[in-house]
């Protein structure tokens, strides 16, 4: 097979799997709590800056994982308590509030790190030979980690007691509360899981993306389009959305340019809004 | 009027007091303020949040830049082009609104995210399309407006433009369309049931906001001499939202106050205070969560007086409703509705072919409210036919059904809580009577009808116009909603448990209106009712639904004697 086609094919797989993992946090919070967290992209940005801090302090790259979990976890607790909890079931107000949060986090990052962008060294440089072509190891690793994280979370959600409790909370909060499930704590935990997943995604992509205060906007929009196209509330929805959006974007960007890729994704999202407003996999 | 002349006087004096530097600053920020007024219109009035409003400002700025460069030897041609450039922004916004709102209905997040995405896309195009836009460095060398000598002249042009935008917005806020925008933000479904195409009304709001941004952008290019991609990007889009919120999005002047105060202050302090922008973001969040009225909320009474029509003005008789001559006839034929695996209506055939009071009864889950939902176009039928008069209505949206003379009162009182009683009643009068263009005429707020006068003399609280509907008791709200449904002078009136939750006294009042309305309208009044004592008093014919189909039909005595009906009500399945 033509090595160029193989490279492009792996690129598409890479785009789809990272898009899935970067959308996961938004999907958890939007799909389960009904809160559209526009600041999701900023949690990705925070993860990326954590990675930058770790690298520039000379620590091993993996140290970025606990640091991000701590930062995004604490932020998640505070934000949930102050902003989200008073506004559950007021979707429009949470939209405005999380938009304000995204603005705040961007400005804080800008005040600390400056407006310019930073680049990180790739922690695992080098390539491996795969199907007749050389492919960067780090990208392959990201594909593997992304798929593991997404499947792991989906399996855990389907099998564990906590997953069952969350499903109970989503379908009927009052009844779940009456059954002795602390809906308040569970919702908070779900929100924090979402923010931490965003941060982890940021750690993963930081070496391959320019790290800058407003990098999150692009991610949150793409993640949102994944959810529009795929449909809310199911793993198959998330994955099919990531396949369609990521695939469409990377193919069109490869044959044309990134602006057209972006434009195509936007048109696709509007098209889905018209024809399948609940996405490919609508929740029953 | 007093507020307007005050604004003009302040605008004229300001540069004389503050000097040339501030005249220049305010001249720039007055243009941004025009766009912020548009954000206030969408967000504070109509209740949806555009996150990419700079797109329309920047688009007009680029177009205006092109025009001034192309016509630099015949500047008057560029001046002629300015209104069309602003209009182009407005039309683009209207088109985007029509596409996005056309399907998603009320969902706010989708609209906001798509506008944000469009603004990012425009930024990418403006940055990468070097040959046309000048790329990242921007479009340079745009000639200025002719005949302006110093910064105060520049300021006066901007201030005049802003005042025109404000006057336009003020007029719209006082006109019926403004009332409908505020109603939309509170209860979109109720508006649709009165026959208004809410997607259209929202698209118009967004189009007008795009036009306002376009006006600002069109003047920006010759004023600043350069147009950069930042003008279409998320940064300015975000600033417009912040300024509108901090100033007070719901009021006319709030966005202007926010822009001039916060915007021009930020321009000074951004560089000297490193955490200034962080503080602004915190301030924004606090305003949105705790103090949604913003700075303009402080002297609220003054602004309110400006927005209200004078109550002393004489009332104007409304024209007849368009449905007046239609026959009172509603027929469902083999209507089947399924949701998932469940069949809610099962080949339901039922006919109401004359005027009178009819009661629909049946156990919970029989499909009574679903029948109403399918008639008013809110629930899709898998197959079957519905005829109102001689028109086949299956598949019409609820606004279309309403215009055929069908009014509906919902089970839980559904009014516009933050609007005055007078505006609530006026909306009902406009539904089915006013065309889209008439909605721009503020005189329509003085409409009255003989029916309204009679209702007001029966229920004096309906005449206490300035109170908001939220201040009414539950029973009064039920009567208000019923009165609103009657004001459309429907041929078919659907009432879903009109006496639910009412005291015996209020129940008697509602029953009296229903009887009165049956005489007065001569149409069919179809009531879903559980309380058999009410059914006995009101119903000429009783229809019994069971498992989504018609079980029996007849007068009260016949229904009470019917063995099938008795079997259903004591719970045994035959």
HADDOCK unambig.tbl for C-alpha pairs under 7 A between the chains (distance, minus, plus):
assign (segid A and resid 92 and name CA) (segid B and resid 108 and name CA) 6.46 0.50 0.50
assign (segid A and resid 95 and name CA) (segid B and resid 109 and name CA) 6.74 0.50 0.50
assign (segid A and resid 97 and name CA) (segid B and resid 285 and name CA) 6.27 0.50 0.50
assign (segid A and resid 100 and name CA) (segid B and resid 281 and name CA) 6.51 0.50 0.50
assign (segid A and resid 100 and name CA) (segid B and resid 284 and name CA) 6.76 0.50 0.50
assign (segid A and resid 100 and name CA) (segid B and resid 285 and name CA) 5.52 0.50 0.50
assign (segid A and resid 103 and name CA) (segid B and resid 281 and name CA) 6.20 0.50 0.50
assign (segid A and resid 104 and name CA) (segid B and resid 278 and name CA) 5.89 0.50 0.50
assign (segid A and resid 104 and name CA) (segid B and resid 281 and name CA) 4.96 0.50 0.50
assign (segid A and resid 104 and name CA) (segid B and resid 282 and name CA) 6.56 0.50 0.50
assign (segid A and resid 107 and name CA) (segid B and resid 277 and name CA) 6.22 0.50 0.50
assign (segid A and resid 107 and name CA) (segid B and resid 278 and name CA) 5.34 0.50 0.50
assign (segid A and resid 108 and name CA) (segid B and resid 278 and name CA) 5.93 0.50 0.50
assign (segid A and resid 111 and name CA) (segid B and resid 274 and name CA) 6.41 0.50 0.50
assign (segid A and resid 111 and name CA) (segid B and resid 275 and name CA) 6.42 0.50 0.50
assign (segid A and resid 221 and name CA) (segid B and resid 117 and name CA) 6.65 0.50 0.50
assign (segid A and resid 259 and name CA) (segid B and resid 124 and name CA) 6.45 0.50 0.50
assign (segid A and resid 259 and name CA) (segid B and resid 125 and name CA) 6.89 0.50 0.50
assign (segid A and resid 263 and name CA) (segid B and resid 121 and name CA) 6.80 0.50 0.50
assign (segid A and resid 273 and name CA) (segid B and resid 103 and name CA) 6.90 0.50 0.50
assign (segid A and resid 273 and name CA) (segid B and resid 104 and name CA) 6.85 0.50 0.50
assign (segid A and resid 274 and name CA) (segid B and resid 103 and name CA) 5.53 0.50 0.50
